[in-house]
Amino acid sequence: RLTATLNNLRQLKYERFGSMPRFLSSTVFIALLSFLPACTAQWRKKDVKVTVYEGPKPSECKKSDENNPIKVLPDHTVNFHFTITIDESSATGKPRSRVTSSKNEKGGNPASLPIGQGKVIKGLDKGMIGLCKGSKAYIVIPPELAYGDDGAPKIPGGATIRYDVEILDIMPPLPNDFAKIDKDADWKLSKEEMTAYFKKIGQKIDVEGLWKKEDTNGDGVISWEEFSGSKGREGPPKERGEPPSDLPKQEISDQQKKEEGEIKSYLHVFYEMDEDNDGKVSKAELAKALSTMGEPLDDELWEHSDQDKDGFISVDEFTMMGREHDEL
């Protein structure tokens, strides 16, 4: 459906308008994105099928205190059980054969990982977003968003896989001043990085005095372990250990990182507009969001927003429009 939406937008651009459709060319979409700060890492749901078979569905998650989230959003750390199988739709491998699981007779060892940061395969990053605490869901992931043509242990190349996940707990992102200072991302802070950071925020600092306090081993840099300020939940690889073999990190390009950040910001805006938490934006909800900027919602704008004409704007429609806006 997303592919059809994209093609339709391109056709509308050239055949009906002779230029970009109003929704995509208008500053309205950019203004909507300014509701919340841009973040990093999130993926479209295209080709990832998510089925909640037990517990609350995404539309049933009520908004909660930011310190006690009940819905998975980008950058949240999620504690979850999982079982991986070869999906029955897979072109390779033995359908329904089990690959691995976090569960065992003694209860097992659930995974605990941040979502939307590329710490897991792309399809799982996409499929987990929006799931509620206490829910169980099937996430079917095509090979291009899983292990591709190379495959993985017990997963042949080209296989479509299915994750059966149970969301046990959701933890909000933690402040991370360390990451803001560590510009070269080497998990060590230099005096130059520290000076540049405090100069940027307009705050004076006694760097030498700070180093005497923080650089406990005297090696001239402040490590993540030594740093006493806010530093998030995830330490360097040697501290947090390698990801489970069945949840390997995939390297992604700078372009993919840029796309993830854009999509994530779209998702945040979408959930902000979705006041009744039903997983879709109604005409009234969009009109209310636009009205705060003094922008009316006319029929033409709505028609090009609601691509499938079901009376609502879905996450897919909203995200695709944002991405097509950038491309066009």
C-alpha positions in Angstrom: 0.0 0.0 0.0 2.9 2.4 0.7 4.3 1.7 -2.7 1.0 2.6 -4.3 0.8 5.7 -2.1 4.2 6.8 -3.3 3.4 6.2 -6.9 0.1 8.1 -6.5 1.8 11.1 -5.0 4.2 11.2 -7.9 1.4 11.0 -10.4 -0.6 13.7 -8.6 2.5 15.9 -8.7 2.9 15.8 -12.5 -0.6 15.0 -13.8 -3.1 16.9 -11.6 -1.1 19.8 -10.2 1.8 20.3 -12.5 3.8 20.8 -9.4 4.1 19.3 -5.9 0.8 18.5 -4.2 -0.1 21.2 -1.6 0.4 18.9 1.4 3.9 18.1 0.3 5.0 21.6 -0.8 3.3 23.5 2.0 5.2 24.7 5.1 2.5 23.1 7.1 4.3 19.8 7.2 7.5 21.4 8.3 5.7 23.3 11.0 4.1 20.2 12.3 7.6 18.7 12.6 8.6 21.5 14.8 6.2 20.4 17.5 8.9 18.0 18.9 12.7 17.9 18.5 14.1 15.6 15.8 15.6 12.4 17.1 17.5 9.4 15.7 16.5 6.2 14.3 13.2 4.8 13.3 12.0 2.8 10.3 8.9 2.7 8.2 6.5 -0.2 8.8 6.6 -1.1 5.1 6.8 -4.9 4.6 6.9 -5.6 8.3 3.7 -7.2 9.5 2.8 -6.8 13.1 -0.1 -8.8 14.7 -0.9 -8.3 18.4 -2.5 -11.5 19.5 -2.7 -11.0 23.3 -2.8 -8.0 25.6 -3.5 -4.3 24.7 -3.3 -3.2 21.1 -1.4 0.0 20.2 -4.7 1.9 20.0 -5.5 0.9 23.5 -2.3 2.2 25.1 -3.2 5.3 27.2 -0.8 8.2 27.4 1.4 7.8 30.4 3.9 9.7 32.4 7.1 10.0 30.5 8.9 8.3 33.4 6.6 5.3 33.3 5.9 4.6 29.6 3.5 1.9 28.5 4.0 2.2 24.8 7.3 1.5 22.9 8.6 4.7 21.3 12.1 5.3 19.7 14.9 5.4 22.2 13.0 3.5 24.9 14.7 0.5 26.4 12.5 -2.5 26.2 12.7 -5.7 28.2 11.1 -8.5 26.2 10.9 -12.2 25.6 11.3 -13.4 22.0 11.1 -16.6 20.0 12.4 -16.6 16.4 11.0 -19.0 13.8 11.2 -19.2 10.0 7.9 -17.8 8.8 5.5 -19.9 6.9 5.7 -17.4 4.0 9.5 -17.7 3.7 11.0 -18.6 0.3 13.9 -20.4 2.0 14.3 -22.5 5.1 11.9 -24.9 6.8 8.6 -23.0 7.6 7.7 -22.8 11.3 11.1 -24.2 12.3 12.4 -22.7 15.5 15.6 -20.7 15.4 16.1 -19.6 19.0 14.2 -18.3 22.0 14.8 -16.3 25.2 12.5 -18.6 27.1 13.3 -21.9 28.7 11.8 -24.2 31.4 13.2 -22.0 34.1 11.7 -18.8 32.7 14.6 -17.8 30.4 16.6 -14.7 30.0 14.7 -11.8 28.3 16.5 -9.3 26.2 16.8 -5.7 27.2 17.7 -3.3 24.4 17.0 0.2 23.2 14.7 0.4 20.3 15.1 2.5 17.2 18.9 2.9 17.5 20.0 0.1 15.2 20.9 -2.2 18.0 18.7 -4.9 16.5 17.8 -5.9 13.0 16.0 -3.3 11.0 12.6 -5.1 10.9 12.5 -5.6 14.7 13.4 -1.9 15.2 10.4 -1.1 13.0 8.0 -3.6 14.3 8.4 -2.9 18.0 7.5 0.7 17.8 3.9 1.3 19.1 3.6 -2.0 21.0 2.2 -1.8 24.5 3.5 -3.1 27.8 2.0 -6.5 28.5 1.2 -7.2 24.9 2.3 -10.2 22.8 2.8 -9.9 19.1 4.0 -11.6 16.0 6.4 -9.5 13.9 7.0 -11.0 10.4 10.2 -9.6 8.8 11.3 -10.0 5.2 14.9 -10.9 4.5 15.9 -7.4 3.4 15.0 -6.1 6.9 16.4 -9.2 8.6 19.5 -11.1 7.6 19.4 -10.6 3.8 21.0 -13.0 1.4 23.8 -13.9 3.8 21.6 -15.3 6.5 22.7 -16.1 10.1 23.1 -19.2 12.2 20.1 -21.4 11.6 18.6 -18.8 9.3 19.3 -19.4 5.6 19.9 -16.5 3.2 16.7 -14.9 1.8 14.6 -16.2 4.8 11.5 -14.4 6.1 11.5 -14.7 9.9 8.9 -14.2 12.6 9.5 -12.8 16.0 7.0 -13.8 18.7 7.6 -11.0 21.3 6.2 -10.3 24.8 6.7 -6.8 26.1 7.6 -7.2 29.7 8.7 -3.6 30.6 9.5 -0.3 29.0 12.0 2.2 30.3 12.3 5.8 29.2 15.5 7.2 27.7 18.0 8.6 30.2 19.8 11.9 29.8 23.1 11.5 28.2 25.5 14.4 28.5 28.4 12.1 27.9 27.3 11.4 24.3 26.8 15.2 23.7 30.4 15.9 24.7 32.0 12.9 23.0 32.0 14.2 19.5 34.2 11.5 18.0 32.2 8.8 19.7 35.3 7.0 21.0 33.8 6.6 24.5 36.5 8.9 26.0 36.3 12.7 26.7 39.2 14.9 25.9 39.9 18.3 27.3 39.3 19.7 23.8 35.9 18.1 23.6 34.9 19.3 27.1 36.1 22.8 26.4 34.2 23.0 23.1 31.0 21.6 24.7 30.8 24.1 27.5 31.8 27.0 25.2 28.9 26.0 23.0 26.4 26.1 25.8 27.8 29.3 27.1 29.0 28.0 30.5 32.4 28.6 32.0 34.2 25.6 33.4 37.5 24.9 35.2 38.7 22.1 32.9 41.9 21.4 35.0 39.9 21.2 38.2 37.3 18.9 36.5 40.1 16.6 35.2 41.6 16.2 38.7 38.2 15.0 39.9 37.0 12.9 37.0 40.2 11.4 35.5 40.7 9.0 38.3 43.3 6.8 36.5 45.3 9.9 35.2 45.4 8.8 31.6 44.5 12.3 30.3 40.9 11.4 29.2 37.6 10.8 31.0 36.1 7.4 30.2 32.5 6.5 30.3 33.1 4.6 33.5 34.8 7.6 35.2 32.3 10.2 34.1 30.0 11.2 37.0 27.5 13.1 35.0 24.4 11.8 33.1 25.5 9.2 30.6 22.4 7.2 29.5 21.8 3.5 30.1 24.1 2.0 27.6 27.9 1.9 28.2 30.6 1.1 25.7 30.5 -2.4 24.1 33.0 -3.9 26.5 30.8 -2.9 29.4 27.4 -3.9 28.1 28.7 -7.0 26.3 28.0 -8.0 22.7 24.4 -8.2 21.6 22.9 -11.7 21.6 23.9 -13.7 18.5 20.2 -13.8 17.5 19.9 -10.0 17.7 23.0 -8.8 16.0 23.6 -5.1 15.3 23.5 -4.2 11.6 25.8 -1.6 10.3 23.9 1.2 8.5 25.0 3.9 6.2 25.0 7.7 7.0 22.0 8.0 4.5 20.1 5.3 6.4 20.8 7.1 9.7 19.5 10.3 8.2 16.4 8.6 7.0 15.8 7.0 10.4 16.0 10.3 12.1 13.5 11.9 9.7 11.0 9.0 10.2 11.4 9.1 13.9 10.6 12.8 14.0 7.5 12.1 11.9 6.3 9.4 14.2 6.7 11.7 17.2 4.5 14.3 15.5 2.0 11.7 14.5 1.6 10.4 18.1 1.3 14.0 19.3 -1.6 14.7 17.0 -3.3 11.3 17.8 -5.0 12.6 20.9 -7.3 9.6 21.4 -4.4 7.1 21.0 -6.3 5.0 18.4 -3.3 4.7 16.1 -4.6 7.0 13.4 -5.3 10.8 13.0 -8.8 11.9 12.3 -9.8 14.9 10.3 -10.7 16.7 13.5 -7.3 15.9 15.1 -5.4 17.2 12.0 -7.6 20.3 11.9 -6.8 21.0 15.6 -3.1 20.7 15.0 -3.2 23.0 12.1 -5.4 25.5 13.9 -2.7 26.1 16.5 -0.6 27.5 13.7 -3.4 29.5 12.2 -3.6 27.2 9.2 -7.0 25.9 8.0 -7.7 22.4 6.9 -9.6 22.4 3.6 -11.0 19.5 1.7 -8.2 19.5 -0.9 -5.5 19.2 1.8 -7.4 16.3 3.5 -8.0 14.4 0.3 -4.3 14.3 -0.4 -3.5 13.4 3.2 -5.9 10.5 3.4 -4.5 8.5 0.6 -6.6 5.4 1.0 -9.8 7.4 1.7 -10.7 5.6 4.9 -11.4 8.8 6.8 -8.1 8.7 8.7 -4.4 9.3 8.3 -2.4 6.2 9.2 1.2 6.2 10.5 2.2 4.8 7.1 0.5 7.6 5.2 1.9 10.3 7.4 5.4 9.0 7.4 5.4 8.4 3.7 4.2 11.9 3.0 7.0 13.3 5.1 9.6 11.3 3.3 8.2 12.1 -0.1 8.2 15.8 0.9 11.9 15.6 1.4 12.6 13.6 -1.8 10.5 15.9 -4.0 
